[in-house]
Amino acid sequence: MITERNKMKKVAIVIAVLVAVFVGVGGILPALAKVRDIGAIPSAFVGSYTLGVFLLTSLGAGAVFSAIRRRNAASYEGSSGKS
């Protein structure tokens, strides 16, 4: 059953994920542009590059684990014998 609280929680999660994706990409792209120009990552961009990679990796891993958890919960509900 979808309640107003569940709906607001999903909206908040989506907004947080979008902000994290934009921050992650915003950290990676300038560093990659410097790599293209110079051929190596300058020390000033190592932190933003690392933060961007960490954010995008953690979001991807979170999405995978969330999908696995939902799939297991759905299969558990389906195998409970209720038809």
mmCIF file as gemmi writes it, N, C-alpha and C atoms, coordinates in Angstrom:
data_model
loop_
_atom_site.group_PDB
_atom_site.id
_atom_site.type_symbol
_atom_site.label_atom_id
_atom_site.label_alt_id
_atom_site.label_comp_id
_atom_site.label_asym_id
_atom_site.label_entity_id
_atom_site.label_seq_id
_atom_site.pdbx_PDB_ins_code
_atom_site.Cartn_x
_atom_site.Cartn_y
_atom_site.Cartn_z
_atom_site.occupancy
_atom_site.B_iso_or_equiv
_atom_site.pdbx_formal_charge
_atom_site.auth_seq_id
_atom_site.auth_asym_id
_atom_site.pdbx_PDB_model_num
ATOM 1 N N . MET Axp A 1 ? 0.828 -1.169 0 1 0 ? 1 A 1
ATOM 2 C CA . MET Axp A 1 ? 0 0 0 1 0 ? 1 A 1
ATOM 3 C C . MET Axp A 1 ? 0.883 1.247 0 1 0 ? 1 A 1
ATOM 4 N N . ILE Axp A 2 ? 0.618 2.147 -0.899 1 0 ? 2 A 1
ATOM 5 C CA . ILE Axp A 2 ? 1.402 3.369 -1.02 1 0 ? 2 A 1
ATOM 6 C C . ILE Axp A 2 ? 0.755 4.458 -0.174 1 0 ? 2 A 1
ATOM 7 N N . THR Axp A 3 ? 1.527 4.951 0.773 1 0 ? 3 A 1
ATOM 8 C CA . THR Axp A 3 ? 1.04 6.033 1.607 1 0 ? 3 A 1
ATOM 9 C C . THR Axp A 3 ? 1.752 7.319 1.211 1 0 ? 3 A 1
ATOM 10 N N . GLU Axp A 4 ? 1.273 8.413 1.763 1 0 ? 4 A 1
ATOM 11 C CA . GLU Axp A 4 ? 1.895 9.71 1.476 1 0 ? 4 A 1
ATOM 12 C C . GLU Axp A 4 ? 3.335 9.738 1.983 1 0 ? 4 A 1
ATOM 13 N N . ARG Axp A 5 ? 3.579 9.092 3.114 1 0 ? 5 A 1
ATOM 14 C CA . ARG Axp A 5 ? 4.93 9.049 3.685 1 0 ? 5 A 1
ATOM 15 C C . ARG Axp A 5 ? 5.876 8.264 2.783 1 0 ? 5 A 1
ATOM 16 N N . ASN Axp A 6 ? 5.425 7.114 2.268 1 0 ? 6 A 1
ATOM 17 C CA . ASN Axp A 6 ? 6.252 6.316 1.37 1 0 ? 6 A 1
ATOM 18 C C . ASN Axp A 6 ? 6.558 7.077 0.084 1 0 ? 6 A 1
ATOM 19 N N . LYS Axp A 7 ? 5.575 7.786 -0.418 1 0 ? 7 A 1
ATOM 20 C CA . LYS Axp A 7 ? 5.762 8.546 -1.641 1 0 ? 7 A 1
ATOM 21 C C . LYS Axp A 7 ? 6.804 9.648 -1.437 1 0 ? 7 A 1
ATOM 22 N N . MET Axp A 8 ? 6.715 10.36 -0.314 1 0 ? 8 A 1
ATOM 23 C CA . MET Axp A 8 ? 7.675 11.424 -0.017 1 0 ? 8 A 1
ATOM 24 C C . MET Axp A 8 ? 9.082 10.856 0.205 1 0 ? 8 A 1
ATOM 25 N N . LYS Axp A 9 ? 9.16 9.679 0.811 1 0 ? 9 A 1
ATOM 26 C CA . LYS Axp A 9 ? 10.449 9.045 1.04 1 0 ? 9 A 1
ATOM 27 C C . LYS Axp A 9 ? 11.104 8.676 -0.29 1 0 ? 9 A 1
ATOM 28 N N . LYS Axp A 10 ? 10.333 8.15 -1.222 1 0 ? 10 A 1
ATOM 29 C CA . LYS Axp A 10 ? 10.875 7.802 -2.532 1 0 ? 10 A 1
ATOM 30 C C . LYS Axp A 10 ? 11.331 9.045 -3.292 1 0 ? 10 A 1
ATOM 31 N N . VAL Axp A 11 ? 10.567 10.119 -3.19 1 0 ? 11 A 1
ATOM 32 C CA . VAL Axp A 11 ? 10.953 11.365 -3.858 1 0 ? 11 A 1
ATOM 33 C C . VAL Axp A 11 ? 12.253 11.9 -3.262 1 0 ? 11 A 1
ATOM 34 N N . ALA Axp A 12 ? 12.391 11.851 -1.949 1 0 ? 12 A 1
ATOM 35 C CA . ALA Axp A 12 ? 13.61 12.325 -1.29 1 0 ? 12 A 1
ATOM 36 C C . ALA Axp A 12 ? 14.816 11.486 -1.699 1 0 ? 12 A 1
ATOM 37 N N . ILE Axp A 13 ? 14.629 10.177 -1.813 1 0 ? 13 A 1
ATOM 38 C CA . ILE Axp A 13 ? 15.725 9.296 -2.233 1 0 ? 13 A 1
ATOM 39 C C . ILE Axp A 13 ? 16.137 9.6 -3.663 1 0 ? 13 A 1
ATOM 40 N N . VAL Axp A 14 ? 15.179 9.801 -4.537 1 0 ? 14 A 1
ATOM 41 C CA . VAL Axp A 14 ? 15.492 10.107 -5.937 1 0 ? 14 A 1
ATOM 42 C C . VAL Axp A 14 ? 16.25 11.425 -6.036 1 0 ? 14 A 1
ATOM 43 N N . ILE Axp A 15 ? 15.826 12.428 -5.29 1 0 ? 15 A 1
ATOM 44 C CA . ILE Axp A 15 ? 16.52 13.725 -5.322 1 0 ? 15 A 1
ATOM 45 C C . ILE Axp A 15 ? 17.94 13.589 -4.792 1 0 ? 15 A 1
ATOM 46 N N . ALA Axp A 16 ? 18.123 12.832 -3.712 1 0 ? 16 A 1
ATOM 47 C CA . ALA Axp A 16 ? 19.459 12.634 -3.151 1 0 ? 16 A 1
ATOM 48 C C . ALA Axp A 16 ? 20.368 11.897 -4.14 1 0 ? 16 A 1
ATOM 49 N N . VAL Axp A 17 ? 19.83 10.916 -4.831 1 0 ? 17 A 1
ATOM 50 C CA . VAL Axp A 17 ? 20.618 10.172 -5.815 1 0 ? 17 A 1
ATOM 51 C C . VAL Axp A 17 ? 21.002 11.076 -6.987 1 0 ? 17 A 1
ATOM 52 N N . LEU Axp A 18 ? 20.07 11.887 -7.456 1 0 ? 18 A 1
ATOM 53 C CA . LEU Axp A 18 ? 20.39 12.799 -8.557 1 0 ? 18 A 1
ATOM 54 C C . LEU Axp A 18 ? 21.468 13.8 -8.169 1 0 ? 18 A 1
ATOM 55 N N . VAL Axp A 19 ? 21.391 14.332 -6.972 1 0 ? 19 A 1
ATOM 56 C CA . VAL Axp A 19 ? 22.423 15.268 -6.507 1 0 ? 19 A 1
ATOM 57 C C . VAL Axp A 19 ? 23.778 14.56 -6.435 1 0 ? 19 A 1
ATOM 58 N N . ALA Axp A 20 ? 23.802 13.343 -5.913 1 0 ? 20 A 1
ATOM 59 C CA . ALA Axp A 20 ? 25.059 12.598 -5.815 1 0 ? 20 A 1
ATOM 60 C C . ALA Axp A 20 ? 25.634 12.289 -7.194 1 0 ? 20 A 1
ATOM 61 N N . VAL Axp A 21 ? 24.788 11.962 -8.147 1 0 ? 21 A 1
ATOM 62 C CA . VAL Axp A 21 ? 25.27 11.693 -9.511 1 0 ? 21 A 1
ATOM 63 C C . VAL Axp A 21 ? 25.866 12.953 -10.113 1 0 ? 21 A 1
ATOM 64 N N . PHE Axp A 22 ? 25.188 14.085 -9.958 1 0 ? 22 A 1
ATOM 65 C CA . PHE Axp A 22 ? 25.703 15.325 -10.53 1 0 ? 22 A 1
ATOM 66 C C . PHE Axp A 22 ? 27.008 15.749 -9.86 1 0 ? 22 A 1
ATOM 67 N N . VAL Axp A 23 ? 27.11 15.573 -8.547 1 0 ? 23 A 1
ATOM 68 C CA . VAL Axp A 23 ? 28.358 15.905 -7.859 1 0 ? 23 A 1
ATOM 69 C C . VAL Axp A 23 ? 29.472 14.965 -8.304 1 0 ? 23 A 1
ATOM 70 N N . GLY Axp A 24 ? 29.156 13.683 -8.442 1 0 ? 24 A 1
ATOM 71 C CA . GLY Axp A 24 ? 30.156 12.716 -8.889 1 0 ? 24 A 1
ATOM 72 C C . GLY Axp A 24 ? 30.663 13.009 -10.283 1 0 ? 24 A 1
ATOM 73 N N . VAL Axp A 25 ? 29.752 13.256 -11.188 1 0 ? 25 A 1
ATOM 74 C CA . VAL Axp A 25 ? 30.148 13.574 -12.562 1 0 ? 25 A 1
ATOM 75 C C . VAL Axp A 25 ? 30.872 14.914 -12.603 1 0 ? 25 A 1
ATOM 76 N N . GLY Axp A 26 ? 30.42 15.862 -11.78 1 0 ? 26 A 1
ATOM 77 C CA . GLY Axp A 26 ? 31.085 17.166 -11.723 1 0 ? 26 A 1
ATOM 78 C C . GLY Axp A 26 ? 32.506 17.076 -11.192 1 0 ? 26 A 1
ATOM 79 N N . GLY Axp A 27 ? 32.795 16.071 -10.397 1 0 ? 27 A 1
ATOM 80 C CA . GLY Axp A 27 ? 34.155 15.868 -9.92 1 0 ? 27 A 1
ATOM 81 C C . GLY Axp A 27 ? 35.029 15.131 -10.907 1 0 ? 27 A 1
ATOM 82 N N . ILE Axp A 28 ? 34.439 14.254 -11.68 1 0 ? 28 A 1
ATOM 83 C CA . ILE Axp A 28 ? 35.222 13.433 -12.608 1 0 ? 28 A 1
ATOM 84 C C . ILE Axp A 28 ? 35.548 14.177 -13.901 1 0 ? 28 A 1
ATOM 85 N N . LEU Axp A 29 ? 34.584 14.86 -14.474 1 0 ? 29 A 1
ATOM 86 C CA . LEU Axp A 29 ? 34.789 15.454 -15.795 1 0 ? 29 A 1
ATOM 87 C C . LEU Axp A 29 ? 35.901 16.509 -15.857 1 0 ? 29 A 1
ATOM 88 N N . PRO Axp A 30 ? 36.001 17.437 -14.901 1 0 ? 30 A 1
ATOM 89 C CA . PRO Axp A 30 ? 37.127 18.37 -14.985 1 0 ? 30 A 1
ATOM 90 C C . PRO Axp A 30 ? 38.486 17.684 -14.867 1 0 ? 30 A 1
ATOM 91 N N . ALA Axp A 31 ? 38.559 16.658 -14.03 1 0 ? 31 A 1
ATOM 92 C CA . ALA Axp A 31 ? 39.822 15.926 -13.894 1 0 ? 31 A 1
ATOM 93 C C . ALA Axp A 31 ? 40.161 15.206 -15.196 1 0 ? 31 A 1
ATOM 94 N N . LEU Axp A 32 ? 39.172 14.632 -15.843 1 0 ? 32 A 1
ATOM 95 C CA . LEU Axp A 32 ? 39.435 13.95 -17.111 1 0 ? 32 A 1
ATOM 96 C C . LEU Axp A 32 ? 39.809 14.937 -18.213 1 0 ? 32 A 1
ATOM 97 N N . ALA Axp A 33 ? 39.272 16.146 -18.17 1 0 ? 33 A 1
ATOM 98 C CA . ALA Axp A 33 ? 39.655 17.164 -19.146 1 0 ? 33 A 1
ATOM 99 C C . ALA Axp A 33 ? 41.122 17.552 -18.956 1 0 ? 33 A 1
ATOM 100 N N . LYS Axp A 34 ? 41.561 17.657 -17.71 1 0 ? 34 A 1
ATOM 101 C CA . LYS Axp A 34 ? 42.976 17.954 -17.451 1 0 ? 34 A 1
ATOM 102 C C . LYS Axp A 34 ? 43.867 16.81 -17.89 1 0 ? 34 A 1
ATOM 103 N N . VAL Axp A 35 ? 43.403 15.586 -17.7 1 0 ? 35 A 1
ATOM 104 C CA . VAL Axp A 35 ? 44.181 14.428 -18.158 1 0 ? 35 A 1
ATOM 105 C C . VAL Axp A 35 ? 44.338 14.476 -19.669 1 0 ? 35 A 1
ATOM 106 N N . ARG Axp A 36 ? 43.278 14.846 -20.36 1 0 ? 36 A 1
ATOM 107 C CA . ARG Axp A 36 ? 43.348 14.941 -21.813 1 0 ? 36 A 1
ATOM 108 C C . ARG Axp A 36 ? 44.341 16.024 -22.241 1 0 ? 36 A 1
ATOM 109 N N . ASP Axp A 37 ? 44.33 17.165 -21.554 1 0 ? 37 A 1
ATOM 110 C CA . ASP Axp A 37 ? 45.21 18.268 -21.927 1 0 ? 37 A 1
ATOM 111 C C . ASP Axp A 37 ? 46.663 18.029 -21.531 1 0 ? 37 A 1
ATOM 112 N N . ILE Axp A 38 ? 46.878 17.558 -20.293 1 0 ? 38 A 1
ATOM 113 C CA . ILE Axp A 38 ? 48.234 17.441 -19.753 1 0 ? 38 A 1
ATOM 114 C C . ILE Axp A 38 ? 48.802 16.035 -19.941 1 0 ? 38 A 1
ATOM 115 N N . GLY Axp A 39 ? 47.947 15.038 -19.824 1 0 ? 39 A 1
ATOM 116 C CA . GLY Axp A 39 ? 48.409 13.664 -19.922 1 0 ? 39 A 1
ATOM 117 C C . GLY Axp A 39 ? 48.511 12.974 -18.579 1 0 ? 39 A 1
ATOM 118 N N . ALA Axp A 40 ? 48.284 13.705 -17.49 1 0 ? 40 A 1
ATOM 119 C CA . ALA Axp A 40 ? 48.302 13.138 -16.138 1 0 ? 40 A 1
ATOM 120 C C . ALA Axp A 40 ? 47.36 13.96 -15.277 1 0 ? 40 A 1
ATOM 121 N N . ILE Axp A 41 ? 46.918 13.39 -14.175 1 0 ? 41 A 1
ATOM 122 C CA . ILE Axp A 41 ? 46.023 14.115 -13.278 1 0 ? 41 A 1
ATOM 123 C C . ILE Axp A 41 ? 46.866 15.025 -12.381 1 0 ? 41 A 1
ATOM 124 N N . PRO Axp A 42 ? 46.652 16.331 -12.45 1 0 ? 42 A 1
ATOM 125 C CA . PRO Axp A 42 ? 47.36 17.222 -11.522 1 0 ? 42 A 1
ATOM 126 C C . PRO Axp A 42 ? 46.916 16.959 -10.083 1 0 ? 42 A 1
ATOM 127 N N . SER Axp A 43 ? 47.777 17.228 -9.143 1 0 ? 43 A 1
ATOM 128 C CA . SER Axp A 43 ? 47.479 16.926 -7.744 1 0 ? 43 A 1
ATOM 129 C C . SER Axp A 43 ? 46.262 17.696 -7.228 1 0 ? 43 A 1
ATOM 130 N N . ALA Axp A 44 ? 45.955 18.841 -7.826 1 0 ? 44 A 1
ATOM 131 C CA . ALA Axp A 44 ? 44.796 19.62 -7.385 1 0 ? 44 A 1
ATOM 132 C C . ALA Axp A 44 ? 43.484 18.919 -7.714 1 0 ? 44 A 1
ATOM 133 N N . PHE Axp A 45 ? 43.474 18.027 -8.693 1 0 ? 45 A 1
ATOM 134 C CA . PHE Axp A 45 ? 42.244 17.372 -9.118 1 0 ? 45 A 1
ATOM 135 C C . PHE Axp A 45 ? 42.094 15.946 -8.596 1 0 ? 45 A 1
ATOM 136 N N . VAL Axp A 46 ? 43.061 15.458 -7.865 1 0 ? 46 A 1
ATOM 137 C CA . VAL Axp A 46 ? 42.99 14.077 -7.369 1 0 ? 46 A 1
ATOM 138 C C . VAL Axp A 46 ? 41.823 13.91 -6.392 1 0 ? 46 A 1
ATOM 139 N N . GLY Axp A 47 ? 41.624 14.876 -5.521 1 0 ? 47 A 1
ATOM 140 C CA . GLY Axp A 47 ? 40.541 14.784 -4.54 1 0 ? 47 A 1
ATOM 141 C C . GLY Axp A 47 ? 39.173 14.772 -5.185 1 0 ? 47 A 1
ATOM 142 N N . SER Axp A 48 ? 38.939 15.676 -6.141 1 0 ? 48 A 1
ATOM 143 C CA . SER Axp A 48 ? 37.624 15.718 -6.785 1 0 ? 48 A 1
ATOM 144 C C . SER Axp A 48 ? 37.395 14.47 -7.638 1 0 ? 48 A 1
ATOM 145 N N . TYR Axp A 49 ? 38.446 13.99 -8.273 1 0 ? 49 A 1
ATOM 146 C CA . TYR Axp A 49 ? 38.317 12.771 -9.072 1 0 ? 49 A 1
ATOM 147 C C . TYR Axp A 49 ? 37.983 11.581 -8.178 1 0 ? 49 A 1
ATOM 148 N N . THR Axp A 50 ? 38.685 11.467 -7.048 1 0 ? 50 A 1
ATOM 149 C CA . THR Axp A 50 ? 38.436 10.364 -6.117 1 0 ? 50 A 1
ATOM 150 C C . THR Axp A 50 ? 37.022 10.442 -5.543 1 0 ? 50 A 1
ATOM 151 N N . LEU Axp A 51 ? 36.583 11.648 -5.169 1 0 ? 51 A 1
ATOM 152 C CA . LEU Axp A 51 ? 35.23 11.817 -4.653 1 0 ? 51 A 1
ATOM 153 C C . LEU Axp A 51 ? 34.187 11.423 -5.698 1 0 ? 51 A 1
ATOM 154 N N . GLY Axp A 52 ? 34.392 11.847 -6.935 1 0 ? 52 A 1
ATOM 155 C CA . GLY Axp A 52 ? 33.444 11.509 -7.997 1 0 ? 52 A 1
ATOM 156 C C . GLY Axp A 52 ? 33.368 10.013 -8.252 1 0 ? 52 A 1
ATOM 157 N N . VAL Axp A 53 ? 34.508 9.371 -8.316 1 0 ? 53 A 1
ATOM 158 C CA . VAL Axp A 53 ? 34.524 7.919 -8.535 1 0 ? 53 A 1
ATOM 159 C C . VAL Axp A 53 ? 33.872 7.198 -7.363 1 0 ? 53 A 1
ATOM 160 N N . PHE Axp A 54 ? 34.165 7.642 -6.147 1 0 ? 54 A 1
ATOM 161 C CA . PHE Axp A 54 ? 33.56 7.019 -4.958 1 0 ? 54 A 1
ATOM 162 C C . PHE Axp A 54 ? 32.045 7.168 -4.969 1 0 ? 54 A 1
ATOM 163 N N . LEU Axp A 55 ? 31.543 8.376 -5.266 1 0 ? 55 A 1
ATOM 164 C CA . LEU Axp A 55 ? 30.094 8.588 -5.278 1 0 ? 55 A 1
ATOM 165 C C . LEU Axp A 55 ? 29.407 7.728 -6.331 1 0 ? 55 A 1
ATOM 166 N N . LEU Axp A 56 ? 29.958 7.712 -7.541 1 0 ? 56 A 1
ATOM 167 C CA . LEU Axp A 56 ? 29.313 6.937 -8.597 1 0 ? 56 A 1
ATOM 168 C C . LEU Axp A 56 ? 29.401 5.44 -8.331 1 0 ? 56 A 1
ATOM 169 N N . THR Axp A 57 ? 30.516 4.981 -7.782 1 0 ? 57 A 1
ATOM 170 C CA . THR Axp A 57 ? 30.652 3.557 -7.463 1 0 ? 57 A 1
ATOM 171 C C . THR Axp A 57 ? 29.698 3.153 -6.341 1 0 ? 57 A 1
ATOM 172 N N . SER Axp A 58 ? 29.604 3.979 -5.302 1 0 ? 58 A 1
ATOM 173 C CA . SER Axp A 58 ? 28.71 3.633 -4.199 1 0 ? 58 A 1
ATOM 174 C C . SER Axp A 58 ? 27.244 3.681 -4.634 1 0 ? 58 A 1
ATOM 175 N N . LEU Axp A 59 ? 26.893 4.613 -5.511 1 0 ? 59 A 1
ATOM 176 C CA . LEU Axp A 59 ? 25.522 4.642 -6.023 1 0 ? 59 A 1
ATOM 177 C C . LEU Axp A 59 ? 25.219 3.407 -6.87 1 0 ? 59 A 1
ATOM 178 N N . GLY Axp A 60 ? 26.158 3.012 -7.692 1 0 ? 60 A 1
ATOM 179 C CA . GLY Axp A 60 ? 25.958 1.812 -8.505 1 0 ? 60 A 1
ATOM 180 C C . GLY Axp A 60 ? 25.829 0.568 -7.653 1 0 ? 60 A 1
ATOM 181 N N . ALA Axp A 61 ? 26.701 0.434 -6.659 1 0 ? 61 A 1
ATOM 182 C CA . ALA Axp A 61 ? 26.629 -0.725 -5.759 1 0 ? 61 A 1
ATOM 183 C C . ALA Axp A 61 ? 25.331 -0.705 -4.964 1 0 ? 61 A 1
ATOM 184 N N . GLY Axp A 62 ? 24.922 0.465 -4.522 1 0 ? 62 A 1
ATOM 185 C CA . GLY Axp A 62 ? 23.657 0.574 -3.794 1 0 ? 62 A 1
ATOM 186 C C . GLY Axp A 62 ? 22.466 0.182 -4.643 1 0 ? 62 A 1
ATOM 187 N N . ALA Axp A 63 ? 22.492 0.574 -5.914 1 0 ? 63 A 1
ATOM 188 C CA . ALA Axp A 63 ? 21.396 0.205 -6.818 1 0 ? 63 A 1
ATOM 189 C C . ALA Axp A 63 ? 21.35 -1.306 -7.036 1 0 ? 63 A 1
ATOM 190 N N . VAL Axp A 64 ? 22.515 -1.921 -7.179 1 0 ? 64 A 1
ATOM 191 C CA . VAL Axp A 64 ? 22.563 -3.378 -7.375 1 0 ? 64 A 1
ATOM 192 C C . VAL Axp A 64 ? 22.053 -4.11 -6.132 1 0 ? 64 A 1
ATOM 193 N N . PHE Axp A 65 ? 22.533 -3.707 -4.955 1 0 ? 65 A 1
ATOM 194 C CA . PHE Axp A 65 ? 22.094 -4.368 -3.724 1 0 ? 65 A 1
ATOM 195 C C . PHE Axp A 65 ? 20.613 -4.143 -3.458 1 0 ? 65 A 1
ATOM 196 N N . SER Axp A 66 ? 20.128 -2.969 -3.779 1 0 ? 66 A 1
ATOM 197 C CA . SER Axp A 66 ? 18.707 -2.689 -3.602 1 0 ? 66 A 1
ATOM 198 C C . SER Axp A 66 ? 17.863 -3.565 -4.527 1 0 ? 66 A 1
ATOM 199 N N . ALA Axp A 67 ? 18.303 -3.721 -5.772 1 0 ? 67 A 1
ATOM 200 C CA . ALA Axp A 67 ? 17.565 -4.574 -6.709 1 0 ? 67 A 1
ATOM 201 C C . ALA Axp A 67 ? 17.575 -6.024 -6.257 1 0 ? 67 A 1
ATOM 202 N N . ILE Axp A 68 ? 18.714 -6.491 -5.761 1 0 ? 68 A 1
ATOM 203 C CA . ILE Axp A 68 ? 18.793 -7.878 -5.272 1 0 ? 68 A 1
ATOM 204 C C . ILE Axp A 68 ? 17.887 -8.062 -4.064 1 0 ? 68 A 1
ATOM 205 N N . ARG Axp A 69 ? 17.886 -7.094 -3.143 1 0 ? 69 A 1
ATOM 206 C CA . ARG Axp A 69 ? 17.046 -7.196 -1.951 1 0 ? 69 A 1
ATOM 207 C C . ARG Axp A 69 ? 15.566 -7.206 -2.319 1 0 ? 69 A 1
ATOM 208 N N . ARG Axp A 70 ? 15.174 -6.346 -3.255 1 0 ? 70 A 1
ATOM 209 C CA . ARG Axp A 70 ? 13.772 -6.315 -3.687 1 0 ? 70 A 1
ATOM 210 C C . ARG Axp A 70 ? 13.385 -7.608 -4.384 1 0 ? 70 A 1
ATOM 211 N N . ARG Axp A 71 ? 14.293 -8.144 -5.19 1 0 ? 71 A 1
ATOM 212 C CA . ARG Axp A 71 ? 13.992 -9.388 -5.898 1 0 ? 71 A 1
ATOM 213 C C . ARG Axp A 71 ? 13.835 -10.537 -4.909 1 0 ? 71 A 1
ATOM 214 N N . ASN Axp A 72 ? 14.723 -10.604 -3.913 1 0 ? 72 A 1
ATOM 215 C CA . ASN Axp A 72 ? 14.624 -11.659 -2.907 1 0 ? 72 A 1
ATOM 216 C C . ASN Axp A 72 ? 13.353 -11.509 -2.086 1 0 ? 72 A 1
ATOM 217 N N . ALA Axp A 73 ? 12.976 -10.286 -1.753 1 0 ? 73 A 1
ATOM 218 C CA . ALA Axp A 73 ? 11.75 -10.061 -0.986 1 0 ? 73 A 1
ATOM 219 C C . ALA Axp A 73 ? 10.525 -10.462 -1.806 1 0 ? 73 A 1
ATOM 220 N N . ALA Axp A 74 ? 10.543 -10.153 -3.097 1 0 ? 74 A 1
ATOM 221 C CA . ALA Axp A 74 ? 9.414 -10.512 -3.958 1 0 ? 74 A 1
ATOM 222 C C . ALA Axp A 74 ? 9.325 -12.03 -4.127 1 0 ? 74 A 1
ATOM 223 N N . SER Axp A 75 ? 10.467 -12.691 -4.267 1 0 ? 75 A 1
ATOM 224 C CA . SER Axp A 75 ? 10.43 -14.144 -4.42 1 0 ? 75 A 1
ATOM 225 C C . SER Axp A 75 ? 10.018 -14.811 -3.107 1 0 ? 75 A 1
ATOM 226 N N . TYR Axp A 76 ? 10.392 -14.212 -1.976 1 0 ? 76 A 1
ATOM 227 C CA . TYR Axp A 76 ? 9.995 -14.751 -0.673 1 0 ? 76 A 1
ATOM 228 C C . TYR Axp A 76 ? 8.477 -14.61 -0.477 1 0 ? 76 A 1
ATOM 229 N N . GLU Axp A 77 ? 7.928 -13.471 -0.865 1 0 ? 77 A 1
ATOM 230 C CA . GLU Axp A 77 ? 6.494 -13.261 -0.745 1 0 ? 77 A 1
ATOM 231 C C . GLU Axp A 77 ? 5.73 -14.199 -1.681 1 0 ? 77 A 1
ATOM 232 N N . GLY Axp A 78 ? 6.304 -14.446 -2.836 1 0 ? 78 A 1
ATOM 233 C CA . GLY Axp A 78 ? 5.643 -15.309 -3.802 1 0 ? 78 A 1
ATOM 234 C C . GLY Axp A 78 ? 5.676 -16.772 -3.409 1 0 ? 78 A 1
ATOM 235 N N . SER Axp A 79 ? 6.648 -17.174 -2.619 1 0 ? 79 A 1
ATOM 236 C CA . SER Axp A 79 ? 6.766 -18.575 -2.228 1 0 ? 79 A 1
ATOM 237 C C . SER Axp A 79 ? 6.129 -18.869 -0.877 1 0 ? 79 A 1
ATOM 238 N N . SER Axp A 80 ? 5.39 -17.921 -0.323 1 0 ? 80 A 1
ATOM 239 C CA . SER Axp A 80 ? 4.805 -18.129 1.002 1 0 ? 80 A 1
ATOM 240 C C . SER Axp A 80 ? 3.556 -18.996 0.962 1 0 ? 80 A 1
ATOM 241 N N . GLY Axp A 81 ? 3.126 -19.372 -0.22 1 0 ? 81 A 1
ATOM 242 C CA . GLY Axp A 81 ? 1.985 -20.278 -0.322 1 0 ? 81 A 1
ATOM 243 C C . GLY Axp A 81 ? 0.665 -19.57 -0.522 1 0 ? 81 A 1
ATOM 244 N N . LYS Axp A 82 ? 0.663 -18.27 -0.5 1 0 ? 82 A 1
ATOM 245 C CA . LYS Axp A 82 ? -0.566 -17.517 -0.717 1 0 ? 82 A 1
ATOM 246 C C . LYS Axp A 82 ? -0.812 -17.368 -2.211 1 0 ? 82 A 1
ATOM 247 N N . SER Axp A 83 ? -2.024 -17.668 -2.632 1 0 ? 83 A 1
ATOM 248 C CA . SER Axp A 83 ? -2.35 -17.567 -4.046 1 0 ? 83 A 1
ATOM 249 C C . SER Axp A 83 ? -3.535 -16.658 -4.248 1 0 ? 83 A 1
